[in-house]
Amino acid sequence: MASFQTLPGFRDFYPEDLAKRTHIFRVWRQTAAAFGFVEYDTPVLEPLDLYRAKSGDEIEGQLFSFTDKGDRQVALRPEMTPSVCRLVGERAGSLKRPIKWFSIAEFYRYERMQRGRGRCFFQLNADVFGEAGSEAEIELVALLVQCHRAFGLTEADFYVRLSDRTLWLHYLGSLGLDEGRIRMLLTAVDRFEKQGDDAFAPYVSAHGELPAELKAKLLAFLGIRSFEALEAALGGTAATPAIAARLADWRKLLGGLESMGLSRFVQVDLGVVRGLAYYTGFVFEAFDRKGELRALAGGGRYDDLVAKLGGPDLPAVGFAIGDMTFSLLLQERGLAPQISHAPDVYCVIGGEAERRAAFGDIQRLRTAGFKVEYPLREVAFGKQFKAAADSGAKVALIYGSDELARGVVKLRDLADRTEREVPAADIEASVRGFFEGP
Ligand code: HAM
C-alpha cells in the first residue's frame, strides 16, 4: 500500500494537538481583545508581487510560489504584514485611528527545518496604524508581554529585546558610511549572533576588508545592553539634535513600560536589527530566557510600507508571535494545558426500545449544553459500563427496561459509584442537579 506522509515541515494536528493549539489561540484572542485590538483575516494566497522587494531577500527566497491556471504569479503568504497594509491602506480614510488590529493565521516559508521552525506555522499578528509616536510601541510591547504572561510565563521564562534601526542608521552614518555600506552592515549585524565573523563576508566581498577599528566600533554598539550605555555611545550631551530627539523617544518608551510595571521583561539590546527589509525604527524580539529556543516573536515599526504598497502615508508598528517556539516553551515549563475530551454524561442503554427513550434525553441534554456520549451500536451492558468508565464521564445514565417500565432511569456517580433512581420524565433537571449541586 502506498503511504502518504505530510510534506517536510508541515504538521498534522491530531485532536490532542489541535486542542492545545486552540487553547493558545483562545488566550491570545482574549488578550488582544482586552487591549482593544479587533480581529481581521486575509487570503492565504496572494499576488507574488506583494512580497517582492518588500519583505526582504530572506523571505523572498523562502516563498512557496507558482503560476496559477490564469497565468498569475502567486505565493502562499509567508507573513501578514504586507497583506494587512493593503487592507488598512484601502480604507485608511474611513478607519478610526489609531487602528489596532490583530489576526491569527497560518503562514508558509520554505525554510531549513530546525527545532521550533517549520514550513507552515501560525502567528498572532498585532499592529497599530496611525500613531507615529512611541506610544504605539508601548501598547504593542505591553500586549506582547501579556500574551506570554496570560499562560503563567514569567520574567524568568522570557524577555523582550528592544533595539532601534533609526539609531543604527544615525550611528553608522556618523561613522561616515554611505547608504549601501550601511545596509550591508545592518544585514551583517542581524546575522552576527548566529554566524559570527562569517556574517561580514558579503560586505567584505562587496566593499573590501572591514577596517579593524570600524569592526570594533560595530561590535561595541552591538553589545550595548542599557539605555545609559546607548546614550554614552551616541555622544551624551554632545549628540546631534536628531539623535537627541531619538533618545527622547527611547525615554518615553522605556518610561511608559516602567509605569506599566513591565521593565523586568524588557532588555535594551542593540544586537537585534531584524532581517525584514521594511522596518524603520524601533524593533524588538522575544526570546526564552535560557536562550535555548529560536525567537518567540518579532516586530517593529514600518512607517513606509503602507505607502509603498499604494496606500497613503501611514505610520505603523506591530509584531508577530509564532505558535511553534511558543508551544515548545509552554511544554518545557510544564504550562501546556491539560486537555480533556471527556463527556459529562455517558448513557448506558439496554436495547432498542430503551434506545428510543434515551435518544430524546440525549438530544435535550446536548441542546442544554451538556457533553453527552452513548454507544452508537447496541452492545452488552458490561461493555457499556466499561466504556462509560473509560470515557472519563462524571455521570452515567442507565436506561434499563425494568426501570423505564417504572418511569425511572438510574443515575450513577462514576467517581464514587453510588447510584440512585431519578424520574425519567425530567432527566435534564436531575443531571443539572448533579452538576450544580443542591
Ligand atoms: P518574523 O520575525 O519573520 O516577523 O516572524 C515572527 C515570529 O514568527 C518568529 O519569531 C517565529 O516565532 C515565527 N516564525 C517565523 N518563521 C517561522 C518558521 N519558519 N517556523 C516557525 N515559526 C516561525 C514577521 O513575520 C513580521 N511580519 C512580524 C510583524 C508584524 N512585524 C510587524 N508586524
Residues whose N, C-alpha, C, O or C-beta is under 5 A from the ligand:
A	BS01	HAM	E79 M80 T81 R109 E111 G116 R117 G118 F121 Q123 A126 A295 L296 A297 G298 G299 G300 G318 F319 A320 I321 G322 M324 T325
